[in-house]
Amino acid sequence: DTVNILINANRIYILAFQMSQVTALDFYLKVHKVDPTKIMFFRSFDEQVRSIPLLNKDDVVLMISNSGECQEIIDCQKYLPEGIKKILVTNGIESTLSEFCTHELSIGCFEKNILTFKEIPTDSRNALLYLMDRLFKDMIKQNYDDALEKIKKSSLFFSNI
């Protein structure tokens, strides 16, 4: 079960490039409010790649790619630790990245135009955002009250209430 893999991971390390970083950042910010040490994400893809040596087999790599064909993420597979779990979140079906992952969540939501799907996704990105929100909610469900308390403590808005 993907949720349990994420919960039981030492750290969740996100790989995402260009437009898929919107989805990645949204998920990162939510998880970070609950447990800042649980998740790693860098907005610069170069920083993502440079940080790969920090990973170990107890971590999980969460690859977010709208199409599942991101060449940059494909190219960095050779640098990931052997035996590390890799979860792909994508709209692609039978994508190239699916060959490298141990677990895949594929929605199959495509834009009507291939150009918008690859370069300026809207509906497909919203589908990925929804899926990542479901993952986040399922992750915090087991300790919901504790998670809400941590979120409250990390909030500037709620700090004085």
C-alpha positions as CSV (number, residue, x, y, z in Angstrom):
1,D,0.0,0.0,0.0
2,T,1.5,3.3,-1.1
3,V,0.3,5.2,1.9
4,N,2.0,2.8,4.3
5,I,5.2,3.0,2.3
6,L,5.2,6.8,2.7
7,I,4.3,6.7,6.4
8,N,7.0,4.1,7.2
9,A,9.7,5.7,5.1
10,N,12.5,7.4,7.0
11,R,12.2,10.3,4.5
12,I,10.2,11.1,1.4
13,Y,12.4,12.6,-1.3
14,I,10.5,14.3,-4.2
15,L,11.8,14.4,-7.7
16,A,9.8,16.7,-10.0
17,F,10.7,18.8,-13.0
18,Q,9.1,22.0,-14.5
19,M,5.3,22.0,-14.4
20,S,5.2,18.9,-12.2
21,Q,6.9,20.9,-9.5
22,V,3.7,22.8,-8.8
23,T,2.1,19.5,-7.6
24,A,5.3,18.5,-5.8
25,L,5.6,21.8,-3.9
26,D,1.9,21.6,-2.8
27,F,2.4,18.1,-1.3
28,Y,5.8,19.1,0.2
29,L,4.3,22.1,2.0
30,K,1.5,20.1,3.5
31,V,3.7,17.2,4.7
32,H,6.3,19.7,6.0
33,K,3.7,21.3,8.3
34,V,3.1,17.9,10.0
35,D,6.7,16.7,10.0
36,P,9.5,18.9,8.6
37,T,12.1,16.1,8.9
38,K,9.9,13.6,6.9
39,I,10.1,15.2,3.5
40,M,12.8,16.7,1.2
41,F,12.1,18.8,-1.9
42,F,14.2,21.4,-3.7
43,R,12.6,23.7,-6.3
44,S,15.7,23.6,-8.3
45,F,16.0,20.3,-10.2
46,D,19.8,20.7,-10.1
47,E,19.6,20.7,-6.2
48,Q,17.3,17.7,-6.3
49,V,20.0,15.8,-8.3
50,R,22.8,17.1,-6.1
51,S,21.0,15.9,-3.0
52,I,20.6,12.3,-4.1
53,P,23.7,11.1,-2.2
54,L,21.8,12.0,1.0
55,L,19.4,9.2,0.4
56,N,19.5,5.7,1.8
57,K,17.5,2.5,1.3
58,D,15.1,3.4,4.2
59,D,14.0,6.5,2.3
60,V,11.4,6.6,-0.5
61,V,11.7,8.5,-3.8
62,L,8.4,10.1,-4.9
63,M,8.7,10.9,-8.6
64,I,6.0,13.2,-9.8
65,S,5.7,13.5,-13.6
66,N,2.5,14.6,-15.4
67,S,3.4,12.6,-18.5
68,G,5.7,9.9,-16.9
69,E,8.2,10.7,-19.6
70,C,10.4,13.3,-17.9
71,Q,13.8,12.7,-19.3
72,E,15.6,14.5,-16.5
73,I,14.1,12.1,-13.9
74,I,14.8,9.1,-16.1
75,D,18.4,10.2,-16.4
76,C,19.0,10.4,-12.7
77,Q,17.7,6.9,-12.0
78,K,21.3,5.6,-12.2
79,Y,22.2,7.8,-9.2
80,L,19.5,6.5,-6.8
81,P,20.5,4.0,-4.1
82,E,20.0,0.4,-5.1
83,G,16.9,-1.1,-3.4
84,I,15.3,2.2,-2.6
85,K,11.5,2.3,-3.1
86,K,10.4,4.5,-5.9
87,I,6.8,5.7,-6.2
88,L,5.7,7.3,-9.5
89,V,2.7,9.6,-9.5
90,T,1.6,10.4,-13.1
91,N,-1.1,10.8,-15.6
92,G,0.9,8.7,-18.1
93,I,-0.1,5.1,-18.9
94,E,2.7,2.6,-19.4
95,S,5.1,5.4,-19.3
96,T,8.9,5.2,-19.5
97,L,9.2,6.2,-15.8
98,S,6.9,3.3,-14.8
99,E,9.8,0.9,-15.8
100,F,11.9,2.4,-12.9
101,C,9.3,2.5,-10.1
102,T,8.4,0.0,-7.5
103,H,4.9,1.5,-7.1
104,E,2.9,3.5,-9.5
105,L,-0.2,5.7,-9.1
106,S,-1.5,6.6,-12.6
107,I,-4.6,8.5,-13.1
108,G,-4.6,8.7,-16.9
109,C,-6.1,12.2,-17.1
110,F,-4.9,13.8,-20.4
111,E,-5.4,17.2,-22.0
112,K,-7.2,17.3,-25.3
113,N,-4.1,18.7,-26.9
114,I,-0.7,17.0,-26.5
115,L,1.0,20.4,-26.4
116,T,-1.0,21.6,-23.4
117,F,-0.6,18.2,-21.7
118,K,3.2,18.4,-22.0
119,E,3.8,22.2,-21.6
120,I,0.9,23.9,-19.8
121,P,-1.2,21.2,-18.1
122,T,-4.4,22.3,-16.4
123,D,-6.9,19.4,-16.1
124,S,-4.2,16.8,-15.8
125,R,-2.3,18.9,-13.1
126,N,-5.5,19.3,-11.2
127,A,-6.0,15.5,-11.3
128,L,-2.4,15.1,-9.8
129,L,-3.1,17.7,-7.2
130,Y,-6.2,15.9,-6.2
131,L,-4.4,12.5,-6.0
132,M,-1.6,14.0,-3.9
133,D,-4.2,15.6,-1.6
134,R,-5.8,12.2,-1.1
135,L,-2.4,10.7,-0.3
136,F,-1.7,13.4,2.2
137,K,-5.1,13.0,3.9
138,D,-4.6,9.2,4.1
139,M,-1.2,9.7,5.6
140,I,-2.5,11.9,8.4
141,K,-5.7,9.9,9.0
142,Q,-4.0,7.4,11.4
143,N,-3.0,10.2,13.8
144,Y,-5.4,12.9,12.7
145,D,-5.7,14.9,15.9
146,D,-1.9,14.9,16.4
147,A,-1.4,16.0,12.8
148,L,-3.8,18.9,13.2
149,E,-2.1,20.0,16.4
150,K,1.3,20.0,14.6
151,I,-0.2,22.0,11.7
152,K,-1.7,24.5,14.2
153,K,1.7,24.9,15.9
154,S,3.4,25.6,12.6
155,S,0.8,28.2,11.6
156,L,1.3,31.9,12.0
157,F,-2.4,32.4,11.7
158,F,-3.3,30.0,14.5
159,S,-0.3,30.8,16.8
160,N,-2.2,33.5,18.7
161,I,-5.6,31.7,18.9
